[in-house]
Amino acid sequence: PIRRYADVLVHRLLYATLQTNNGSKRSINGALTRQRSKFCRDAHHCNEKRMAAKAAQERGDRIYLSLYLKHHPINSTLGVVLSVKDKGFNVFVPELGMTSMVFLDDHLDRLTYTLLDSTSSRSMDDMKRIRLVPLKSTKEEGEIEENNDWSTELIIEVFQKVCVSCVCKPT
């Protein structure tokens, strides 16, 4: 059975196309032309509703994930860098099945970063690389304490495997 209105519209168009009025295609084209604006308006409305439903689904998924990570933070899991931008990179987390942008300016209390030049024939986003250097903080009496889970610089590039933590950011 046809349940979606968009499917009903398509079936009506197919039916009108297949119908012949004494074998004359002109009458079919004329009927379709007269109803074209109505079909276009209805198709546009269906597309708007489909996009709104998709956006609502994505927002619901984001809320669910945020609540899950609030109660079950992930301290360390595999991530794969998908793209590198000037001030961050996109990382895919297979455990969660999601991609997220890591904005490096949000982590300046823990690291410094430098955009590196690359001499490659690949596309511009594939060529970008970022050098991450952890910051060190000082303990009492001048002892140095590592502020991060890594102690040397790290080069971020496309398809780099990285260790990431996933938490719900407080608002």
C-alpha positions as CSV (number, residue, x, y, z in Angstrom):
1,P,0.0,0.0,0.0
2,I,1.0,3.6,-0.7
3,R,1.4,5.5,2.5
4,R,3.4,8.5,1.8
5,Y,1.8,11.5,0.0
6,A,4.9,11.9,-2.2
7,D,4.4,8.3,-3.5
8,V,0.7,9.1,-4.2
9,L,1.8,12.1,-6.3
10,V,4.3,10.0,-8.3
11,H,1.7,7.3,-8.9
12,R,-0.8,10.0,-10.1
13,L,1.8,11.4,-12.5
14,L,2.6,7.9,-13.8
15,Y,-1.1,7.1,-14.2
16,A,-1.7,10.4,-16.1
17,T,1.3,9.7,-18.3
18,L,0.1,6.2,-19.2
19,Q,-3.5,7.2,-19.9
20,T,-4.3,8.0,-23.5
21,N,-7.3,9.9,-24.7
22,N,-8.0,8.2,-28.0
23,G,-4.3,7.7,-28.5
24,S,-3.6,11.5,-28.5
25,K,-0.5,12.5,-26.5
26,R,-1.4,16.1,-26.8
27,S,-4.3,15.8,-24.4
28,I,-2.1,14.0,-21.9
29,N,0.6,16.7,-22.1
30,G,-2.0,19.4,-21.8
31,A,-3.5,17.8,-18.7
32,L,-0.1,17.5,-17.1
33,T,0.9,21.0,-18.0
34,R,-2.3,22.4,-16.3
35,Q,-1.6,20.5,-13.1
36,R,2.2,21.1,-13.2
37,S,2.2,24.0,-10.7
38,K,0.1,22.0,-8.3
39,F,2.4,19.0,-8.5
40,C,5.5,21.3,-8.1
41,R,3.9,23.0,-5.1
42,D,3.0,19.7,-3.5
43,A,6.5,18.2,-4.3
44,H,8.2,21.2,-2.7
45,H,6.0,20.8,0.4
46,C,6.8,17.1,0.7
47,N,10.6,17.9,0.4
48,E,10.3,20.5,3.1
49,K,8.6,18.1,5.4
50,R,11.1,15.3,4.6
51,M,14.0,17.7,5.4
52,A,12.3,18.8,8.6
53,A,11.8,15.2,9.7
54,K,15.5,14.4,9.0
55,A,16.6,17.4,11.0
56,A,14.4,16.5,13.9
57,Q,15.8,12.9,13.8
58,E,19.4,14.3,13.9
59,R,18.6,16.6,16.8
60,G,17.0,13.7,18.7
61,D,20.1,11.6,18.1
62,R,22.3,14.4,19.3
63,I,20.2,14.8,22.5
64,Y,20.3,11.0,23.2
65,L,24.1,10.9,22.6
66,S,24.6,13.9,24.9
67,L,22.6,12.3,27.7
68,Y,24.4,9.0,27.2
69,L,27.9,10.6,27.3
70,K,26.9,12.6,30.4
71,H,26.3,9.4,32.3
72,H,28.8,7.2,30.5
73,P,31.8,9.3,29.3
74,I,34.3,7.5,27.1
75,N,37.8,8.3,28.3
76,S,39.7,6.7,25.5
77,T,38.6,5.3,22.1
78,L,39.8,5.0,18.5
79,G,39.2,8.0,16.2
80,V,40.1,8.4,12.5
81,V,40.9,11.8,11.1
82,L,38.7,12.4,8.0
83,S,39.7,16.0,7.2
84,V,42.0,18.7,8.4
85,K,41.0,22.4,8.5
86,D,43.0,25.5,9.5
87,K,41.8,25.4,13.1
88,G,40.6,21.9,13.7
89,F,39.9,18.5,12.2
90,N,37.0,16.1,11.6
91,V,37.3,12.8,13.4
92,F,35.2,9.7,13.0
93,V,34.6,7.6,16.1
94,P,33.6,4.1,15.1
95,E,32.5,3.1,18.6
96,L,29.7,5.7,18.4
97,G,29.3,5.7,14.6
98,M,29.6,9.4,14.4
99,T,31.8,12.2,13.1
100,S,32.6,15.3,15.0
101,M,34.7,18.4,14.5
102,V,37.5,19.0,17.0
103,F,38.1,22.8,17.3
104,L,41.6,23.3,18.5
105,D,40.9,26.8,19.9
106,D,38.7,25.1,22.5
107,H,41.8,23.2,23.8
108,L,44.4,26.0,24.1
109,D,44.6,25.4,27.8
110,R,46.1,21.9,27.0
111,L,47.9,22.3,23.7
112,T,49.3,24.6,21.1
113,Y,49.0,23.9,17.4
114,T,50.6,24.9,14.1
115,L,49.3,24.4,10.6
116,L,52.0,22.7,8.5
117,D,52.6,23.1,4.8
118,S,52.6,20.0,2.6
119,T,54.1,19.4,-0.8
120,S,51.7,16.9,-2.2
121,S,49.7,16.5,-5.4
122,R,46.5,15.7,-3.4
123,S,43.6,18.1,-2.9
124,M,44.0,21.0,-0.5
125,D,42.2,19.5,2.4
126,D,44.1,16.2,2.0
127,M,47.4,18.2,2.2
128,K,46.8,20.0,5.4
129,R,48.5,18.8,8.5
130,I,48.5,20.2,12.0
131,R,51.3,19.8,14.6
132,L,49.9,19.5,18.2
133,V,52.2,20.1,21.1
134,P,51.0,19.5,24.7
135,L,51.4,22.2,27.2
136,K,53.2,21.5,30.5
137,S,52.0,23.0,33.8
138,T,54.2,23.5,36.8
139,K,53.6,21.9,40.2
140,E,54.6,23.4,43.5
141,E,58.4,23.8,44.0
142,G,59.1,23.9,40.2
143,E,58.3,20.3,39.3
144,I,56.9,19.8,35.8
145,E,53.6,17.9,35.4
146,E,52.2,16.6,32.2
147,N,48.9,18.2,31.5
148,N,47.9,15.7,28.8
149,D,47.8,12.0,28.1
150,W,50.7,12.4,25.6
151,S,54.1,14.0,26.1
152,T,55.5,14.6,22.6
153,E,54.2,16.4,19.6
154,L,51.6,14.8,17.4
155,I,51.1,15.4,13.6
156,I,47.4,15.3,12.6
157,E,46.7,14.3,9.0
158,V,44.0,12.6,7.0
159,F,43.4,9.0,7.9
160,Q,45.5,9.4,11.1
161,K,44.4,7.1,13.9
162,V,44.0,9.0,17.1
163,C,42.9,8.3,20.6
164,V,40.0,10.5,21.6
165,S,37.8,11.0,24.6
166,C,34.0,11.6,24.2
167,V,32.2,13.5,26.9
168,C,29.1,15.7,27.2
169,K,30.4,19.3,27.2
170,P,28.8,21.2,30.1
171,T,26.8,24.2,29.0
